[in-house]
């Protein structure tokens, strides 16, 4: 048996850029293609903008210019500019920066001196330019390696810092930026920094009322009382109650959007309950107070502690090291500010109490149904009839948390193919039985009475909100035919009707599967469009075999593995700002209207084209068979 030697030669040291490129997940989370809002290419953008925001917060610069073209990102602020002699150190030496000195950056997000270095190391090309004291310094890097170090020279440009970078396709593959994700990020920056103007691709992002504007622009439907907007030292809160189910929160720490919440969000949820109980002098259940709440909370913390490098969940127990606890800080603020507001606005306090009483009645009426539904869901999970689970889950701290995925499929054949092809570590499968119910306009009671909805809710663990969500990516995997699209629409309706925050937070996707397989004896190409099919045919030459996939069940497990692995193609379900969820559901899923009939008629051409393509493919295959004969 060969001896397994362990010598000095086995010990290796990686330099800063090699380590970041070797373990990018430690610095930016997952290296997706941009389909997901938490993919690394957005973290690179955020890390760059964060430095500009910190300058603005310190009173330096009132605007930021951002441009993205051909996957190259340009970010320019008008702050003080990086000290010219330290430009290269700040972008290429780990643990280098000004933010260790809390006198300069008292309440900053990026305290570990890693962010810009990660952008540099993970970019095919990276340029940094600093202007201050009428002098300019420029340096250019390729994958973290300095390739051009321009000497300091005089300039008449405005002071500030400019960063230009192109994420490296060797790390991120064939990535693409989704404009809606970027716009949401930029709006959050604007809401948290009233008075700041962000210019992005010729569009301005500006807010005067902060979190009030955030809530007003993100409401899904009608609200029960005007938005309550409260501001204090290092804390800002906006809240109301809407007509949807569950709880919806937008929480921030030092300008960082903590999508997974954390100690500040938990403290807010507790403090709201405590304050309202004391105001009405009634021991209301917490669930009745918080049901249908929509709230935004922002705090500023000295030296915040996050639970990951991507900073999506706050772990700090105190406002500053050795200082007041987070719970006490938030509780004292709400006890004073919210209590005063409710006393001064009796119409709001009356509407809020009516809402709490209504939630209490509905909860008591539903208690028996919910108990039976939970028992059915537990029994079904024991027999494993619907869910094929995975190892990693989103509500844990496992390394595969961001990759945790559940495919919602139709029928046994499709779920069977995915189950045999999936990664058991990160990918789960939930199999539907038949078409789901159209849940538009129905109450939450139907979720418990309908077996499919009840079991799906239990599998996702979202009955009481997103805190227990088990999968980061919820993927609708239905056939690309009329029935499959109908099932997809019914499922989207279900989530928008009862769990809109799941969609708003970027967890819902549609799986793209190839429409065609084009192959000859030596090569196989899977094509997702007519254009890709034509390109594959041209590449393979005369008489390739062309197969059109009509359903997921037609794709063998061996082939399916190609479509749900590292090259998976996903379409995110994104809610635009043009209309509310209520208006959108009413148009697509409500009673038939002349407007919707016109819409359907105008779009029937899509189905005609599909039929035409199928006929062409069949004719091509017949010609191929003749050639073989």
N, C-alpha and C positions, 0 to 999 in steps of 0.2 A: 504493500500500500504506500503510495507516495506521501512523503512528509509535507505537511502544510506549514511551510516556513513563515515566520513573522519577523521581519527585520526592519532596520531603519529605512530601507527603500520603500516600504509599504506606507510610511508616514508622508503625507503630502500636504502642502500649504497652498491654498488658492489665494490669488490676489483679489482685491475688492470686486472687480468687474467679473472675474471668472466665477466667484462664489454666487453673485447675483444671477448670472446667466445659468449657472448649474442648478440653482434652487430658486427660481423666480417666484414660486408659490409662497415662499417665506416673506416676500416683500410686497407682492401685489395680488395675492390670491390666485385665482385661476387664469390660465392663459387661453381664454376662449377667443372666438373669432369676431366678437362684438355683438352677437345676438342677445347676450345677457347683459343686464345693466351692471352686474358686478364683475364683468370681464376685465382683465388687466389693462386693456388699452384705455379704459375710462379712468382707472386708477392713475395711470401715467399723466393723463390730462389734469386730473384733480390735484395731484401732487404739485404740478407746475403752477396751477392757479392759486393753490393755498399760499404759496410764497407771496404772490401779488396781493392777496387778501390781507395777509399779515402786515404788509407795508401800508395798506389803506387804513387798517385798524389803528396803526400807530400815527395816523394823520398825514401820511405821505401818498399823494395821488388819489384823484377822485374818479379815475376811469381805467379800464383795462380793455385792450384790444385783442380779440381772438379770431383766428381764421383757420379753417381746415379745408384743404384742397388736395385732392389726389392722395389722401391718407398722410399728408404732411401737416403738422400742427404748428401754428405760429401764436405765441403768447407774448404780449408786450405790456408792461406796467409803466407807471410814471412816478414810481417811488424814488428812493434815494440812490438806487443802483448798488450793486455789490462792490465793496471796496476793491479797487482795480488790482491790487497786488494779491488778492485772495480769490480771484475769479476761478482759477483752475482748482484750487483746493476745495472750494465750495461745491463743485460738481463732480469731483473725482476722488476725494478722500473721505472715507466713512467716518462718521462721528465728528464732522467739521461743520460749524455753523454758528450763527449769532444767538440761537434760541436757547442755549444753555444758560445764558445770563437773563434771569427773569426781569431784570431792570429794563432790558431792551424789548423783550417779547414776553410780557407777563402772562398772557393767556393765549398761547398759540397752540395749534394742533400738532405741527411737526416739530417735536422736541428731540427726536432721536438722530437727526442729521443724516437720514438715509434717503428721503424722498427723491430729490433731484439726482442723486447718484444712481438710483434705480432707473430713472428715466434715461439717463445717459447710457448706462450699461445695456439696457434692453432696446435701444434704438439703433437702427442701421446707420443713421446719421443724426448727429446732435450738435447744435450750435448755441453757444451762450455769448451774449453781448451785453456789456454793462457801460452805462454812460453816467459820469458824475464829474463835477468840477470842470466841465467843458473838455473832458477827455474821454476816450472810448477804448475799450479792451474787448477783443473778439477771439474766441477759441472754437475750433471745430474738432469733433470726435467721431470716430466710427466704431460702433460696438464697444464704447468705453475707452478706446485707444486714441490718444491725442494725435491728430494728423496735421493740424495747422494751428500754430500759436502766434497770432498776430501781435506785434508790439503795440504798446500804448501810444496813441497819437491824439492830436487835437481834433475837436469836432464842434459843430454848432447844433447838434441834435439835442432834443429834450432829455433830461436825466431820466434814468430808469433802467430796467432790465428787460432784455428780449431773449426768449428761448424758442428755438425751432427744432423740432424732432420728428423723425419718421419711425414708428414702431417697427421692430425687426421681424420680417416674415419668417425667419428661421425659428423665432420663438412663438409667434402668434398665427402663423399660417396665412391663409388668404383672408385676412380680416377686413372688416368694414365698420365704419362708425355709423350708428343710427342717430339721426338728427334729433328725434324726440327725447332720447336719453340725455343728450348734451343740453338741450333746451331746459329740461327739468333740473339738471344740475345747476345751470346758470341762473335760473329763476330762484333757486334756493339761496344761492350766493347773494342775489339782489335783495331778497326778503330779509336776510340776516344782516344786511349792511345797507340800511336806508341811506339814500344820498349817493351811493356808488352807481356808476353807469358802466355796464359791460356791453361792449360792441362786438357782436359775433356775426360774421358773414353778412354785414350790412344791416343787422337787426339790433335794436337797443333793448337792454334788460335793466329796468329801473323800478324801485319801489320806494314809496314815501311812508307807508304805514306798517312796514315790517310783517310780522306774523299775521296781522289782520288781513293783509293782502293775500298772504299764502292761503289762509283758510277760505277766504272769499273766492279765490280763483280755482280752488280744488274741491269745492263742495259738489257732491253728486246729485243732489236734489234739494227739496225744500228743507228749511230749518225751522225749529220750533220757537226760537227766540233770537234776537240780534246777537251777533258775535260779541262775546265778552273779551276785551283786550286789556291786559294788565302788564305793566312794566315796573321793574324795580332794579336795584343794583345787581348786576350780573345775572338777572333772570327776566325773561319775557314769556308771557303765556297768552294764547288766544284759544277760546273754546266755545262750543255750542253743542246742541243735540240735533241730529238730523232724523231722517225717516228710514234709514237703512238699519240693518241688524249689526250686532257686534260693536267693537270699539275700533276707532281709527285714530292713529297718532302719527305726528310728525315731530320727531325729537332731534335736538341738535346740541352739540357741545363744542364751544369755541368755533362755531361755524361749520363743524363737521356733521353731516347728516348721519345719525346713528340709526340705520335702518332696522337693527335688531334691538333697539332700545338700550336698556342698561339701568344702572342705579338711579339716574335722574328721572327716567320715565316711570320706573317702579315707585319712586318717591312721590311723583305727581299723582299717579293713580290712587295711592293710599291717601294723600293729602286732600284730594277732591272729595273722597268719601267722608273723611273725618270732618272736613269743613261743612259740608252740606248736612250731615247728621246733626252737627251742633247748631247750625243756623235754624233748621226746622224743629230741633229738639225731638227728633224721632230716630229710632234705631233701624233705619232702612237697610235692606240687604245691599251689599256693594254692587252686585250684578244689576240691581234695579236702578241704581244711581248712574252707573257707567254705560248701561245698554244704550247704543246708538250715539254715544259721545263722539265728537270729532274735535280733536285738540292738537295744538302745536305748543311745544315747550322748548325753550332755548336757555341754556345756562353757560356761564363762563367759569372755568375751573383752572386753578394754577397747577401745572404739571399733571394733566389728566392721564389716567391709566386706562388703556383700552385692552380688550381681550384678544386682539389680533392686530397685525401690522396694517390691515385695511381699515381699522378704526370704525367698525360698524356697531360695536357694543361697548358702552362705558362700564368700566369696572371700579372706578374710584368710589370709595366710601365717604370721602371728605371733600369739601370745597377746595381746600388746600391742605398740603401735608401738615398733620397735627392740628388742623383747624376744625371748624364746625362740621358735623355730619351732614351728608347730602339730604337725608330724611328730615332732619331738623330744619335745615335751610329752606327747603321747598315748603315744608309744612307751615313754618312761621309766615312765609310770604303769602300763601293762599289764605291762611287763617285771618290775616289782616285785610289783604286786598280783595279777595273774592267775597268775604263776608261783608265788607263795606259796600261793594258793588251791588250785592243782592238787596241790601237794606235801602240803597238809593234808587233801585230800579224794581219797584214792586211788581210791574207787569212781567218782567223776566222771571222773578222768583216764583210768581204764580204759575207761569207756563212750565217752569222746571218741575215744580211739585206735581202738577197734573201729569207730566210725562212719567215721573217716578211712580206715581200711583197706578198709571196704566201698565207700566212694565211689571209691577208687582202682581196685578190681576192676571196678566197674560202668563207670567211665570207659574203661578199657582194652577191655572187652568191646564198648563202644559206638563206639570210635574209627573203625572201618571204616564203620559205618552212618552216622555223623555226616558223614564225609567225602563219601560218596555223596550224602547228602541235601543238603549244601551245594552240590554240583555241580549237582544237579537244580534247586535253587532259583535258582542263578545263571543257568542256561540258560533257565529259565522267565522270569526277569526280563528277560533280553536280548530275548526275543520278546514281552514285554509281554502275556502271555496272561491273567494274572489281575489285575494291579494297574495302575490308572490313577493315577499319583502326582500330588502337588501340589508347590508351590514351597517353602512353609515347613514346618519340622519342629520337633518338641518338643525334640530333643536339640541344638538350635543356639540362638544368641542373636538370631535374627531377630525383628522386631517382631510377626510373626504366630504366634509360638511357641505361645501359649496357645490360639489359635484353630485350630491344626492338628488336622485331623479325618480319620478314615478311616471310610467306610461299608462295612460287610460285608453284602453283598446275596446274594439267592438268584436264580439264573437270569439269562439274557441280557437279557430285557425290562426287568426292574427295574433292573439295573445300567446298562443303556443309558439309561433315563430319568434316573437320577441323574447319570450321566456328562455328559449334555448340559445338565443344569441347574446343576451344581455351580459353585463358585468354584475355578478352577484354582490360585489362590494358596494356599488353605488347606484344600481338601477333596479327599481321595483316595477311590478306590472299589476295593474288592476283591470279585471275583465268585466265589461258591461254585458248585460243580458238584454238584448233588444234596445229599442229607442227609448231614451229618457223622456220624462214628462216635460211639457212646456210649463216652466214654473213661473213665467211672467205674471205678475199681479197676485200670486198666491202668498200666503203667510208662511212663517217659519215652521208652522205645524206640519206642512207637507214634507219637510225634510226628514222628520221623524217617522211619518206614516208611510212614506215611499221607501221600499226596501233598497233600491239602488242608491238613492240620495243618502239615506241613513248610513249605509255601509261605506260609501265614498267619503262622507264626512268623518266617519270613525277612522278610516284608513289614513286620512290626511291629518287627523287629530286637530281639527280647527273649530270644534263646537264652541269653545269659549274664546275664540280669537286666534291670532297668529303666533302667540307666544309658544304654543306647543307644536307648530307646524313641523312635520316630519321630513319634508322634502323641499329642497330649494327650487327645483325645477319640476313643474307639473306640465306634462306634455300630452296633448291630445293627439293620439295616433289612430286616425280613422282613414277609411278608403277615400281616394280622390274621385269618387263618383257622387251622384246626387244624394244618395242615402247617407254616405259618409259625411258629406258637407252638412246635411241636415242634423245629424247626430252631433257634429262639432258645434253647430250653432246653438243647439239645445243645451249643451254643456257650458258654453260660454254664458248663456242666459242664466243658468243655475248659479255660476260663480258671481256674475254681476249683480244678481238679485239678492243673494244672501251673504256673499263674501267679497264685496267689491275691493276691499283693501288688499286682498290677495292678488288681484289683477293690477291694482295701482302700484303695488310694490314690485312688480316685474317678475312674478313667479309663474305666469301662465304662458305656454308656448304651443305652437302647432308644428308637428313633425312633418318635414318635407321628405317624401320618398320619391325615388326616380319614376318617371313616367315611361321611360324606354330603357331597354338594354340593347346595345349595338355591339356585335362581336363578329370575329372571324376565328379561325383556328388558333391564332396566336395572341389576340388581344380582346379584352372586354371593356366596354365603356358604359357607365350608368349615367343617363341623361335626365335632367330635371326640367327640361324645356325643349320646345321644337328647335330652338337655335342651337342648343347643345347637341341635339340629335344630328342636325345637319353637319356640325363641325366634326362629330365622331365619324359620320359616314364618309366625309371628305378625307379624313385621316386614314381610314381603313381601306379605302379604294373601292373596287368593284364588288358588288353583290355581298355586302355584309348581312348577317342575320339580324333582323329587327324584331324585338318583342315589346309589346305595350303591356305594362302591368295594369290590371284593372282593379286589383285589391291587394291589401297587405298579405292576405292568406296565400296569394299566388307566389309570394317571394319566399324561397327556401331559407331556413335558419342560417345556412352557410353564407348566403348572399346578404341576409339581413344584417349580419355582423358588420358589414361595410358601411351601413347607413346609420347606426346608432353608436358608433365608436368615436374616435377622436375627430373624424371628419363629419360628424352629425350636422345636419342643416336644420335650423329652427327658425320659425317666424314668430317673433314675440307678439302677444296680444297687448296692444297699446291703446289706451283710452286718450283720444285727442281732446284738445281744449275747446273744440268747436261747439260741442253740445254736451249736455249732462247725460249721465247714465240713464236716468228716467226717460228722457226724451228719446234717446237712442233705442232703448228696449221697446218703448211704445211704438216707434216706427217699424222696427223689424219683427217684433213678436206680438204686438197688440192686434186689435181688430183690423181687418183689411181696409185699406184706404186707397183712394184713387192715386195718391202719390206713390204708394208702394207698388201698386199694379203697374204704373208707368215705369218705375225703376226695374221691375222684373222683366218687362217687355224689352226695355232698352238693353238689358244684359243677357238676353237669351242667345245672343250671337256667340257667347263663350261656349255654350253647350253645342251649338251647331259646328263650331270650329273643331271641338273635340271629336265629334262624330266624323267629321271630314278627315281629320288626322288618322283616326282608327282605320277608316276605309283605305287610305293611302298605304298605311303600314301593312294591311292585309294583302293588298295588291303586290307590294314589294316582296313580301314573303313568298307569294305564289310564284313570282318570277324567279326567286332564288331557288325554289324547289325544282322548277323546270330546268334551270341551269345545271343543277346537280345531276338530274336525270340524263 
